[in-house]
């Protein structure tokens, strides 16, 4: 289960390419992988030859994943499952009510 933490990211909104948008992920300035958002069929995730990860989601997931990138820490991209065919953007465990007022 390859898992990469990232602490910075770059967003690209594109036209004329197969991906409508992507979020490139970095840890201490080192490329960790890219989250691609597409309007059509979604590919299975890939582990690239350099160890980076490529995750694919439908474009309707863009806003929620972008919100996680902006508001949470730490954030990870991850490929999982018996044949590494699933992917997710995830965080560490957080206490219940963390953002609630007293």
Biopython code that builds the backbone (N, CA, C, O; Angstrom):
import numpy as np
from Bio.PDB.StructureBuilder import StructureBuilder

atoms = [
    (1, "UNK", "N", (0.848, -1.180, 0.000)),
    (1, "UNK", "CA", (0.000, 0.000, 0.000)),
    (1, "UNK", "C", (0.891, 1.240, 0.000)),
    (1, "UNK", "O", (1.250, 1.736, 1.067)),
    (2, "UNK", "N", (1.246, 1.738, -1.158)),
    (2, "UNK", "CA", (2.056, 2.960, -1.213)),
    (2, "UNK", "C", (1.280, 4.158, -0.658)),
    (2, "UNK", "O", (0.120, 4.385, -1.003)),
    (3, "UNK", "N", (1.941, 4.901, 0.194)),
    (3, "UNK", "CA", (1.338, 6.081, 0.823)),
    (3, "UNK", "C", (2.376, 7.187, 0.831)),
    (3, "UNK", "O", (3.512, 6.978, 1.258)),
    (4, "UNK", "N", (1.986, 8.372, 0.356)),
    (4, "UNK", "CA", (2.898, 9.511, 0.286)),
    (4, "UNK", "C", (2.268, 10.708, 0.990)),
    (4, "UNK", "O", (1.168, 11.136, 0.641)),
    (5, "UNK", "N", (2.968, 11.239, 1.970)),
    (5, "UNK", "CA", (2.521, 12.466, 2.626)),
    (5, "UNK", "C", (2.953, 13.643, 1.764)),
    (5, "UNK", "O", (3.994, 13.593, 1.109)),
    (6, "UNK", "N", (2.148, 14.706, 1.767)),
    (6, "UNK", "CA", (2.573, 15.928, 1.085)),
    (6, "UNK", "C", (2.263, 17.142, 1.936)),
    (6, "UNK", "O", (1.295, 17.166, 2.696)),
    (7, "UNK", "N", (3.126, 18.170, 1.786)),
    (7, "UNK", "CA", (2.972, 19.390, 2.577)),
    (7, "UNK", "C", (2.799, 20.640, 1.713)),
    (7, "UNK", "O", (2.642, 21.743, 2.238)),
    (8, "UNK", "N", (2.828, 20.468, 0.397)),
    (8, "UNK", "CA", (2.531, 21.576, -0.514)),
    (8, "UNK", "C", (1.957, 20.993, -1.798)),
    (8, "UNK", "O", (2.116, 19.807, -2.087)),
    (9, "UNK", "N", (1.292, 21.845, -2.558)),
    (9, "UNK", "CA", (0.649, 21.366, -3.783)),
    (9, "UNK", "C", (0.538, 22.495, -4.796)),
    (9, "UNK", "O", (0.641, 23.676, -4.463)),
    (10, "UNK", "N", (0.326, 22.093, -6.036)),
    (10, "UNK", "CA", (0.111, 23.034, -7.140)),
    (10, "UNK", "C", (-1.134, 22.573, -7.891)),
    (10, "UNK", "O", (-1.279, 21.391, -8.205)),
    (11, "UNK", "N", (-2.029, 23.517, -8.175)),
    (11, "UNK", "CA", (-3.269, 23.201, -8.884)),
    (11, "UNK", "C", (-3.173, 23.683, -10.323)),
    (11, "UNK", "O", (-2.710, 24.791, -10.594)),
    (12, "UNK", "N", (-3.617, 22.836, -11.236)),
    (12, "UNK", "CA", (-3.720, 23.192, -12.649)),
    (12, "UNK", "C", (-5.141, 22.907, -13.108)),
    (12, "UNK", "O", (-5.629, 21.786, -12.972)),
    (13, "UNK", "N", (-5.801, 23.915, -13.649)),
    (13, "UNK", "CA", (-7.101, 23.744, -14.293)),
    (13, "UNK", "C", (-6.813, 23.833, -15.783)),
    (13, "UNK", "O", (-6.252, 24.824, -16.251)),
    (14, "UNK", "N", (-7.192, 22.810, -16.525)),
    (14, "UNK", "CA", (-6.758, 22.734, -17.919)),
    (14, "UNK", "C", (-7.934, 22.630, -18.883)),
    (14, "UNK", "O", (-9.058, 22.305, -18.500)),
    (15, "UNK", "N", (-7.636, 22.916, -20.135)),
    (15, "UNK", "CA", (-8.594, 22.765, -21.225)),
    (15, "UNK", "C", (-7.862, 22.114, -22.391)),
    (15, "UNK", "O", (-6.709, 22.441, -22.671)),
    (16, "UNK", "N", (-8.527, 21.207, -23.055)),
    (16, "UNK", "CA", (-7.928, 20.577, -24.222)),
    (16, "UNK", "C", (-7.057, 19.374, -23.904)),
    (16, "UNK", "O", (-6.384, 18.849, -24.790)),
    (17, "UNK", "N", (-7.060, 18.929, -22.653)),
    (17, "UNK", "CA", (-6.319, 17.727, -22.274)),
    (17, "UNK", "C", (-7.302, 16.725, -21.685)),
    (17, "UNK", "O", (-8.454, 17.068, -21.420)),
    (18, "UNK", "N", (-6.858, 15.500, -21.481)),
    (18, "UNK", "CA", (-7.748, 14.461, -20.960)),
    (18, "UNK", "C", (-8.132, 14.704, -19.505)),
    (18, "UNK", "O", (-9.189, 14.246, -19.073)),
    (19, "UNK", "N", (-7.297, 15.417, -18.730)),
    (19, "UNK", "CA", (-7.626, 15.743, -17.340)),
    (19, "UNK", "C", (-8.121, 17.183, -17.272)),
    (19, "UNK", "O", (-7.467, 18.094, -17.779)),
    (20, "UNK", "N", (-9.262, 17.382, -16.653)),
    (20, "UNK", "CA", (-9.838, 18.717, -16.518)),
    (20, "UNK", "C", (-9.036, 19.553, -15.522)),
    (20, "UNK", "O", (-8.915, 20.768, -15.676)),
    (21, "UNK", "N", (-8.491, 18.890, -14.501)),
    (21, "UNK", "CA", (-7.691, 19.568, -13.477)),
    (21, "UNK", "C", (-6.766, 18.540, -12.839)),
    (21, "UNK", "O", (-6.975, 17.333, -12.961)),
    (22, "UNK", "N", (-5.738, 19.040, -12.154)),
    (22, "UNK", "CA", (-4.892, 18.143, -11.373)),
    (22, "UNK", "C", (-4.281, 18.899, -10.210)),
    (22, "UNK", "O", (-4.148, 20.123, -10.236)),
    (23, "UNK", "N", (-3.915, 18.144, -9.196)),
    (23, "UNK", "CA", (-3.212, 18.679, -8.034)),
    (23, "UNK", "C", (-1.899, 17.911, -7.926)),
    (23, "UNK", "O", (-1.897, 16.710, -7.656)),
    (24, "UNK", "N", (-0.788, 18.602, -8.136)),
    (24, "UNK", "CA", (0.537, 17.993, -7.990)),
    (24, "UNK", "C", (0.966, 18.141, -6.538)),
    (24, "UNK", "O", (0.850, 19.222, -5.961)),
    (25, "UNK", "N", (1.458, 17.061, -5.948)),
    (25, "UNK", "CA", (1.741, 17.003, -4.516)),
    (25, "UNK", "C", (3.240, 16.905, -4.253)),
    (25, "UNK", "O", (3.951, 16.171, -4.939)),
    (26, "UNK", "N", (3.723, 17.660, -3.243)),
    (26, "UNK", "CA", (5.150, 17.725, -2.921)),
    (26, "UNK", "C", (5.364, 17.583, -1.417)),
    (26, "UNK", "O", (4.536, 18.017, -0.616)),
    (27, "UNK", "N", (6.463, 16.981, -1.053)),
    (27, "UNK", "CA", (6.896, 16.895, 0.352)),
    (27, "UNK", "C", (8.294, 17.481, 0.424)),
    (27, "UNK", "O", (9.225, 16.945, -0.177)),
    (28, "UNK", "N", (8.448, 18.582, 1.159)),
    (28, "UNK", "CA", (9.736, 19.288, 1.240)),
    (28, "UNK", "C", (10.288, 19.603, -0.148)),
    (28, "UNK", "O", (11.493, 19.509, -0.384)),
    (29, "UNK", "N", (9.392, 19.977, -1.066)),
    (29, "UNK", "CA", (9.787, 20.338, -2.424)),
    (29, "UNK", "C", (10.023, 19.173, -3.361)),
    (29, "UNK", "O", (10.345, 19.384, -4.531)),
    (30, "UNK", "N", (9.871, 17.944, -2.880)),
    (30, "UNK", "CA", (10.094, 16.752, -3.704)),
    (30, "UNK", "C", (8.740, 16.217, -4.180)),
    (30, "UNK", "O", (7.827, 16.002, -3.383)),
    (31, "UNK", "N", (8.631, 16.010, -5.482)),
    (31, "UNK", "CA", (7.397, 15.523, -6.095)),
    (31, "UNK", "C", (7.005, 14.156, -5.547)),
    (31, "UNK", "O", (7.819, 13.233, -5.521)),
    (32, "UNK", "N", (5.737, 14.029, -5.105)),
    (32, "UNK", "CA", (5.218, 12.774, -4.558)),
    (32, "UNK", "C", (4.191, 12.106, -5.472)),
    (32, "UNK", "O", (4.031, 10.885, -5.454)),
    (33, "UNK", "N", (3.502, 12.915, -6.264)),
    (33, "UNK", "CA", (2.493, 12.357, -7.153)),
    (33, "UNK", "C", (1.489, 13.403, -7.577)),
    (33, "UNK", "O", (1.580, 14.567, -7.186)),
    (34, "UNK", "N", (0.521, 12.973, -8.390)),
    (34, "UNK", "CA", (-0.498, 13.878, -8.906)),
    (34, "UNK", "C", (-1.870, 13.248, -8.754)),
    (34, "UNK", "O", (-2.061, 12.053, -8.979)),
    (35, "UNK", "N", (-2.818, 14.088, -8.367)),
    (35, "UNK", "CA", (-4.226, 13.707, -8.312)),
    (35, "UNK", "C", (-4.872, 14.295, -9.560)),
    (35, "UNK", "O", (-4.936, 15.516, -9.706)),
    (36, "UNK", "N", (-5.351, 13.444, -10.459)),
    (36, "UNK", "CA", (-5.973, 13.885, -11.707)),
    (36, "UNK", "C", (-7.490, 13.837, -11.574)),
    (36, "UNK", "O", (-8.044, 12.930, -10.952)),
    (37, "UNK", "N", (-8.157, 14.832, -12.171)),
    (37, "UNK", "CA", (-9.613, 14.904, -12.179)),
    (37, "UNK", "C", (-10.076, 14.902, -13.626)),
    (37, "UNK", "O", (-9.657, 15.741, -14.423)),
    (38, "UNK", "N", (-10.944, 13.953, -13.959)),
    (38, "UNK", "CA", (-11.365, 13.767, -15.343)),
    (38, "UNK", "C", (-12.883, 13.854, -15.450)),
    (38, "UNK", "O", (-13.603, 13.650, -14.473)),
    (39, "UNK", "N", (-13.350, 14.161, -16.654)),
    (39, "UNK", "CA", (-14.794, 14.252, -16.866)),
    (39, "UNK", "C", (-15.369, 12.954, -17.420)),
    (39, "UNK", "O", (-16.586, 12.769, -17.411)),
    (40, "UNK", "N", (-14.528, 12.065, -17.896)),
    (40, "UNK", "CA", (-14.999, 10.793, -18.450)),
    (40, "UNK", "C", (-14.637, 9.622, -17.563)),
    (40, "UNK", "O", (-14.686, 9.707, -16.336)),
    (41, "UNK", "N", (-14.270, 8.521, -18.213)),
    (41, "UNK", "CA", (-13.909, 7.298, -17.491)),
    (41, "UNK", "C", (-12.678, 7.537, -16.618)),
    (41, "UNK", "O", (-11.732, 8.209, -17.028)),
    (42, "UNK", "N", (-12.707, 6.981, -15.420)),
    (42, "UNK", "CA", (-11.627, 7.165, -14.445)),
    (42, "UNK", "C", (-10.690, 5.953, -14.497)),
    (42, "UNK", "O", (-11.135, 4.813, -14.367)),
    (43, "UNK", "N", (-9.400, 6.205, -14.686)),
    (43, "UNK", "CA", (-8.391, 5.140, -14.716)),
    (43, "UNK", "C", (-8.121, 4.603, -13.319)),
    (43, "UNK", "O", (-8.427, 5.254, -12.321)),
    (44, "UNK", "N", (-7.542, 3.406, -13.261)),
    (44, "UNK", "CA", (-7.045, 2.885, -11.990)),
    (44, "UNK", "C", (-5.776, 3.645, -11.630)),
    (44, "UNK", "O", (-5.073, 4.117, -12.523)),
    (45, "UNK", "N", (-5.467, 3.773, -10.347)),
    (45, "UNK", "CA", (-4.253, 4.490, -9.940)),
    (45, "UNK", "C", (-3.000, 3.738, -10.390)),
    (45, "UNK", "O", (-3.033, 2.532, -10.633)),
    (46, "UNK", "N", (-1.902, 4.477, -10.493)),
    (46, "UNK", "CA", (-0.642, 3.854, -10.902)),
    (46, "UNK", "C", (0.487, 4.261, -9.964)),
    (46, "UNK", "O", (0.517, 5.368, -9.427)),
    (47, "UNK", "N", (1.407, 3.327, -9.790)),
    (47, "UNK", "CA", (2.663, 3.585, -9.094)),
    (47, "UNK", "C", (3.699, 3.758, -10.195)),
    (47, "UNK", "O", (3.985, 2.812, -10.929)),
    (48, "UNK", "N", (4.258, 4.939, -10.317)),
    (48, "UNK", "CA", (5.173, 5.243, -11.412)),
    (48, "UNK", "C", (6.575, 4.704, -11.139)),
    (48, "UNK", "O", (6.913, 4.386, -9.999)),
    (49, "UNK", "N", (7.383, 4.605, -12.186)),
    (49, "UNK", "CA", (8.724, 4.020, -12.063)),
    (49, "UNK", "C", (9.615, 4.786, -11.088)),
    (49, "UNK", "O", (10.542, 4.211, -10.519)),
    (50, "UNK", "N", (9.346, 6.079, -10.889)),
    (50, "UNK", "CA", (10.140, 6.874, -9.944)),
    (50, "UNK", "C", (9.577, 6.823, -8.519)),
    (50, "UNK", "O", (10.077, 7.511, -7.629)),
    (51, "UNK", "N", (8.537, 6.008, -8.304)),
    (51, "UNK", "CA", (7.936, 5.862, -6.984)),
    (51, "UNK", "C", (6.796, 6.823, -6.706)),
    (51, "UNK", "O", (6.105, 6.680, -5.697)),
    (52, "UNK", "N", (6.583, 7.796, -7.576)),
    (52, "UNK", "CA", (5.471, 8.725, -7.385)),
    (52, "UNK", "C", (4.154, 8.014, -7.698)),
    (52, "UNK", "O", (4.137, 6.955, -8.326)),
    (53, "UNK", "N", (3.059, 8.615, -7.250)),
    (53, "UNK", "CA", (1.738, 8.028, -7.433)),
    (53, "UNK", "C", (0.897, 8.890, -8.360)),
    (53, "UNK", "O", (1.009, 10.116, -8.355)),
    (54, "UNK", "N", (0.051, 8.241, -9.156)),
    (54, "UNK", "CA", (-0.935, 8.931, -9.986)),
    (54, "UNK", "C", (-2.308, 8.424, -9.582)),
    (54, "UNK", "O", (-2.617, 7.243, -9.745)),
    (55, "UNK", "N", (-3.133, 9.324, -9.052)),
    (55, "UNK", "CA", (-4.482, 8.990, -8.619)),
    (55, "UNK", "C", (-5.470, 9.653, -9.559)),
    (55, "UNK", "O", (-5.221, 10.756, -10.047)),
    (56, "UNK", "N", (-6.589, 8.990, -9.818)),
    (56, "UNK", "CA", (-7.582, 9.492, -10.760)),
    (56, "UNK", "C", (-8.951, 9.529, -10.095)),
    (56, "UNK", "O", (-9.393, 8.554, -9.487)),
    (57, "UNK", "N", (-9.614, 10.682, -10.226)),
    (57, "UNK", "CA", (-10.948, 10.864, -9.672)),
    (57, "UNK", "C", (-11.822, 11.568, -10.698)),
    (57, "UNK", "O", (-11.325, 12.257, -11.589)),
    (58, "UNK", "N", (-13.127, 11.387, -10.561)),
    (58, "UNK", "CA", (-14.077, 12.147, -11.352)),
    (58, "UNK", "C", (-13.980, 13.619, -10.935)),
    (58, "UNK", "O", (-13.704, 13.923, -9.774)),
    (59, "UNK", "N", (-14.207, 14.524, -11.883)),
    (59, "UNK", "CA", (-14.087, 15.954, -11.584)),
    (59, "UNK", "C", (-15.024, 16.389, -10.460)),
    (59, "UNK", "O", (-14.735, 17.365, -9.769)),
    (60, "UNK", "N", (-16.129, 15.693, -10.266)),
    (60, "UNK", "CA", (-17.045, 16.096, -9.190)),
    (60, "UNK", "C", (-16.440, 15.929, -7.795)),
    (60, "UNK", "O", (-17.023, 16.402, -6.819)),
    (61, "UNK", "N", (-15.302, 15.279, -7.680)),
    (61, "UNK", "CA", (-14.594, 15.144, -6.399)),
    (61, "UNK", "C", (-13.583, 16.270, -6.162)),
    (61, "UNK", "O", (-13.002, 16.358, -5.080)),
    (62, "UNK", "N", (-13.370, 17.128, -7.160)),
    (62, "UNK", "CA", (-12.322, 18.145, -7.062)),
    (62, "UNK", "C", (-12.490, 19.044, -5.840)),
    (62, "UNK", "O", (-11.549, 19.214, -5.065)),
    (63, "UNK", "N", (-13.661, 19.613, -5.663)),
    (63, "UNK", "CA", (-13.870, 20.584, -4.577)),
    (63, "UNK", "C", (-13.621, 19.962, -3.205)),
    (63, "UNK", "O", (-12.978, 20.581, -2.357)),
    (64, "UNK", "N", (-14.116, 18.757, -2.980)),
    (64, "UNK", "CA", (-13.922, 18.144, -1.661)),
    (64, "UNK", "C", (-12.454, 17.787, -1.420)),
    (64, "UNK", "O", (-11.965, 17.952, -0.302)),
    (65, "UNK", "N", (-11.747, 17.307, -2.432)),
    (65, "UNK", "CA", (-10.327, 16.984, -2.257)),
    (65, "UNK", "C", (-9.511, 18.262, -2.096)),
    (65, "UNK", "O", (-8.581, 18.301, -1.290)),
    (66, "UNK", "N", (-9.843, 19.299, -2.846)),
    (66, "UNK", "CA", (-9.156, 20.583, -2.699)),
    (66, "UNK", "C", (-9.359, 21.140, -1.286)),
    (66, "UNK", "O", (-8.426, 21.693, -0.703)),
    (67, "UNK", "N", (-10.552, 21.002, -0.741)),
    (67, "UNK", "CA", (-10.825, 21.461, 0.622)),
    (67, "UNK", "C", (-9.965, 20.707, 1.633)),
    (67, "UNK", "O", (-9.429, 21.319, 2.557)),
    (68, "UNK", "N", (-9.824, 19.406, 1.478)),
    (68, "UNK", "CA", (-8.956, 18.631, 2.372)),
    (68, "UNK", "C", (-7.522, 19.148, 2.282)),
    (68, "UNK", "O", (-6.861, 19.313, 3.308)),
    (69, "UNK", "N", (-7.036, 19.404, 1.076)),
    (69, "UNK", "CA", (-5.666, 19.920, 0.904)),
    (69, "UNK", "C", (-5.484, 21.263, 1.607)),
    (69, "UNK", "O", (-4.444, 21.507, 2.219)),
    (70, "UNK", "N", (-6.484, 22.130, 1.522)),
    (70, "UNK", "CA", (-6.397, 23.463, 2.121)),
    (70, "UNK", "C", (-6.520, 23.447, 3.638)),
    (70, "UNK", "O", (-5.863, 24.235, 4.318)),
    (71, "UNK", "N", (-7.349, 22.561, 4.177)),
    (71, "UNK", "CA", (-7.736, 22.681, 5.581)),
    (71, "UNK", "C", (-7.164, 21.634, 6.524)),
    (71, "UNK", "O", (-7.255, 21.802, 7.740)),
    (72, "UNK", "N", (-6.586, 20.575, 6.013)),
    (72, "UNK", "CA", (-6.118, 19.493, 6.883)),
    (72, "UNK", "C", (-4.601, 19.370, 6.848)),
    (72, "UNK", "O", (-3.941, 19.834, 5.919)),
    (73, "UNK", "N", (-4.071, 18.737, 7.878)),
    (73, "UNK", "CA", (-2.642, 18.441, 7.953)),
    (73, "UNK", "C", (-2.439, 17.345, 8.974)),
    (73, "UNK", "O", (-2.992, 17.458, 10.068)),
    (74, "UNK", "N", (-1.703, 16.315, 8.707)),
    (74, "UNK", "CA", (-1.067, 15.997, 7.430)),
    (74, "UNK", "C", (-2.070, 15.382, 6.450)),
    (74, "UNK", "O", (-3.119, 14.877, 6.847)),
    (75, "UNK", "N", (-1.725, 15.438, 5.169)),
    (75, "UNK", "CA", (-2.542, 14.854, 4.108)),
    (75, "UNK", "C", (-1.679, 13.863, 3.338)),
    (75, "UNK", "O", (-0.488, 14.089, 3.124)),
    (76, "UNK", "N", (-2.301, 12.759, 2.924)),
    (76, "UNK", "CA", (-1.601, 11.698, 2.204)),
    (76, "UNK", "C", (-2.349, 11.342, 0.927)),
    (76, "UNK", "O", (-3.575, 11.438, 0.872)),
    (77, "UNK", "N", (-1.610, 10.931, -0.097)),
    (77, "UNK", "CA", (-2.190, 10.237, -1.236)),
    (77, "UNK", "C", (-1.800, 8.773, -1.078)),
    (77, "UNK", "O", (-0.699, 8.452, -0.630)),
    (78, "UNK", "N", (-2.719, 7.896, -1.452)),
    (78, "UNK", "CA", (-2.507, 6.487, -1.127)),
    (78, "UNK", "C", (-3.148, 5.598, -2.187)),
    (78, "UNK", "O", (-4.236, 5.884, -2.684)),
    (79, "UNK", "N", (-2.457, 4.522, -2.520)),
    (79, "UNK", "CA", (-3.003, 3.470, -3.373)),
    (79, "UNK", "C", (-3.103, 2.229, -2.503)),
    (79, "UNK", "O", (-2.160, 1.896, -1.786)),
    (80, "UNK", "N", (-4.233, 1.545, -2.560)),
    (80, "UNK", "CA", (-4.442, 0.420, -1.656)),
    (80, "UNK", "C", (-5.278, -0.670, -2.319)),
    (80, "UNK", "O", (-5.765, -0.516, -3.439)),
    (81, "UNK", "N", (-5.426, -1.751, -1.609)),
    (81, "UNK", "CA", (-6.198, -2.889, -2.087)),
    (81, "UNK", "C", (-5.278, -4.029, -2.484)),
    (81, "UNK", "O", (-4.076, -3.836, -2.669)),
    (82, "UNK", "N", (-5.849, -5.212, -2.612)),
    (82, "UNK", "CA", (-5.065, -6.412, -2.912)),
    (82, "UNK", "C", (-4.250, -6.262, -4.191)),
    (82, "UNK", "O", (-3.131, -6.768, -4.273)),
    (83, "UNK", "N", (-4.792, -5.581, -5.178)),
    (83, "UNK", "CA", (-4.059, -5.408, -6.438)),
    (83, "UNK", "C", (-3.732, -3.940, -6.703)),
    (83, "UNK", "O", (-3.528, -3.550, -7.853)),
    (84, "UNK", "N", (-3.680, -3.124, -5.647)),
    (84, "UNK", "CA", (-3.385, -1.685, -5.773)),
    (84, "UNK", "C", (-4.277, -1.002, -6.807)),
    (84, "UNK", "O", (-3.794, -0.205, -7.612)),
    (85, "UNK", "N", (-5.573, -1.308, -6.791)),
    (85, "UNK", "CA", (-6.451, -0.686, -7.775)),
    (85, "UNK", "C", (-7.382, 0.369, -7.190)),
    (85, "UNK", "O", (-8.242, 0.894, -7.896)),
    (86, "UNK", "N", (-7.219, 0.682, -5.913)),
    (86, "UNK", "CA", (-8.026, 1.711, -5.273)),
    (86, "UNK", "C", (-7.117, 2.853, -4.832)),
    (86, "UNK", "O", (-5.924, 2.652, -4.604)),
    (87, "UNK", "N", (-7.682, 4.042, -4.716)),
    (87, "UNK", "CA", (-6.877, 5.173, -4.257)),
    (87, "UNK", "C", (-7.716, 6.067, -3.365)),
    (87, "UNK", "O", (-8.946, 6.034, -3.389)),
    (88, "UNK", "N", (-7.008, 6.874, -2.571)),
    (88, "UNK", "CA", (-7.698, 7.820, -1.700)),
    (88, "UNK", "C", (-6.756, 8.948, -1.309)),
    (88, "UNK", "O", (-5.532, 8.825, -1.365)),
    (89, "UNK", "N", (-7.371, 10.042, -0.915)),
    (89, "UNK", "CA", (-6.689, 11.162, -0.277)),
    (89, "UNK", "C", (-7.158, 11.100, 1.162)),
    (89, "UNK", "O", (-8.362, 11.098, 1.420)),
    (90, "UNK", "N", (-6.224, 11.051, 2.110)),
    (90, "UNK", "CA", (-6.606, 10.768, 3.490)),
    (90, "UNK", "C", (-5.785, 11.598, 4.474)),
    (90, "UNK", "O", (-4.796, 12.229, 4.102)),
    (91, "UNK", "N", (-6.208, 11.584, 5.717)),
    (91, "UNK", "CA", (-5.517, 12.301, 6.790)),
    (91, "UNK", "C", (-5.255, 11.339, 7.939)),
    (91, "UNK", "O", (-5.688, 10.187, 7.900)),
    (92, "UNK", "N", (-4.547, 11.808, 8.962)),
    (92, "UNK", "CA", (-4.396, 11.043, 10.197)),
    (92, "UNK", "C", (-5.688, 11.147, 11.005)),
    (92, "UNK", "O", (-6.564, 11.952, 10.686)),
    (93, "UNK", "N", (-5.801, 10.340, 12.038)),
    (93, "UNK", "CA", (-6.950, 10.410, 12.943)),
    (93, "UNK", "C", (-6.983, 11.773, 13.627)),
    (93, "UNK", "O", (-5.944, 12.344, 13.958)),
    (94, "UNK", "N", (-8.189, 12.277, 13.829)),
    (94, "UNK", "CA", (-8.370, 13.559, 14.501)),
    (94, "UNK", "C", (-9.357, 13.375, 15.642)),
    (94, "UNK", "O", (-10.245, 12.526, 15.563)),
    (95, "UNK", "N", (-9.212, 14.163, 16.701)),
    (95, "UNK", "CA", (-10.159, 14.054, 17.806)),
    (95, "UNK", "C", (-11.555, 14.521, 17.390)),
    (95, "UNK", "O", (-11.699, 15.433, 16.576)),
    (96, "UNK", "N", (-12.568, 13.891, 17.954)),
    (96, "UNK", "CA", (-13.946, 14.278, 17.696)),
    (96, "UNK", "C", (-14.150, 15.712, 18.160)),
    (96, "UNK", "O", (-13.672, 16.089, 19.230)),
    (97, "UNK", "N", (-14.853, 16.515, 17.368)),
    (97, "UNK", "CA", (-15.158, 17.884, 17.749)),
    (97, "UNK", "C", (-13.979, 18.831, 17.712)),
    (97, "UNK", "O", (-14.004, 19.875, 18.364)),
    (98, "UNK", "N", (-12.955, 18.488, 16.967)),
    (98, "UNK", "CA", (-11.739, 19.302, 16.932)),
    (98, "UNK", "C", (-12.018, 20.767, 16.592)),
    (98, "UNK", "O", (-11.393, 21.662, 17.160)),
    (99, "UNK", "N", (-12.936, 21.014, 15.683)),
    (99, "UNK", "CA", (-13.210, 22.385, 15.246)),
    (99, "UNK", "C", (-14.409, 23.013, 15.954)),
    (99, "UNK", "O", (-14.828, 24.116, 15.602)),
    (100, "UNK", "N", (-14.950, 22.337, 16.925)),
    (100, "UNK", "CA", (-16.116, 22.854, 17.628)),
    (100, "UNK", "C", (-15.712, 23.825, 18.731)),
    (100, "UNK", "O", (-14.684, 23.638, 19.381)),
    (101, "UNK", "N", (-16.517, 24.856, 18.942)),
    (101, "UNK", "CA", (-16.267, 25.818, 20.015)),
    (101, "UNK", "C", (-16.650, 25.249, 21.372)),
    (101, "UNK", "O", (-17.398, 24.274, 21.450)),
    (102, "UNK", "N", (-16.143, 25.849, 22.434)),
    (102, "UNK", "CA", (-16.452, 25.384, 23.801)),
    (102, "UNK", "C", (-17.633, 26.123, 24.371)),
    (102, "UNK", "O", (-18.033, 25.864, 25.506)),
]
sb = StructureBuilder()
sb.init_structure("model")
sb.init_model(0)
sb.init_chain("A")
sb.init_seg("    ")
for serial, (resi, resn, name, xyz) in enumerate(atoms, 1):
    if name == "N":
        sb.init_residue(resn, " ", resi, " ")
    sb.init_atom(name, np.array(xyz, "f"), 0.0, 1.0, " ", f" {name:<3s}", serial, name[0])
structure = sb.get_structure()
